[in-house]
């Protein structure tokens, strides 16, 4: 069954790439509510076509003081054009953009010299391969490395994990829910995750970005496949897993007073194959070109 899915995915990706008349558009949202920071909502849209990749992010901050410290709500993005070998970063709020060619990035050991505003507030939906090296590298970084993992081991006293027998519809995809409750001295953490094995559209987008990043000598960083699995592995637990790719999660922790807890939610809102639209990979013509973004 798994081999059939792989073969189908390869054929599907090939048809999109060869035709040049289609693109994949994936929209995802992220919500975080944490002490001292307040509510932050992030909407991320990814576009992928043959030799092209664009990612645009809109961030809305609920706290007035945090929003002012950030310079207001933000809307920014980046475009990778493999045909022109050009990387573009832009700020829609300031109506500015900056560009660098792939050759310059190659000469800088695969590291872009222009710094955009790319961020990842706990995004999920990483590689469906549970043993992905990129995912493992990111997971260790997200958790502060070995020292923090050891600290978590000391605090952890156990976990409960349930895998649903039924499927739910998330953004039109059949998904299986996995619920993990982790107990510790700092209070329980509840993690709910939904996985789908219908990963063809997501894989195409991920593969196209990776292909373009690798073409200029870089390394594409994968998001964690699963936050519960990442935490359980760090704490040395054995656990049952499910196949597929995460398309939704919710993580929350509450203390005894419900004052210092946090909530984090992420999910795929839509993933569609659409007719190719060149303008989706271009910035507005009235934007000003600058040497670098502030």
Protein Blocks (a to p, Z undefined) as FASTA:
>chain_A
ZZmmmmmmmmmmmmmmmnopaccddddddddddehklpadddddddddehiacddddddd
fblklmmmnopaadddddddfklopacdddfklopacdddfklmmmnnopafbdcfbdce
hiahiafblklfklmmmmmmmnnpjmlmmmmmmmpgbdcddddfbdcdeehiacdddddd
dddfkopadddddddfblmlmmmmmmmmmmmmmmnopacddddfblklmmmmmnopacdd
dedjdfbdcdddddfkommgccdddddfbdcdddddfklmcccfkbccdfbdZZ
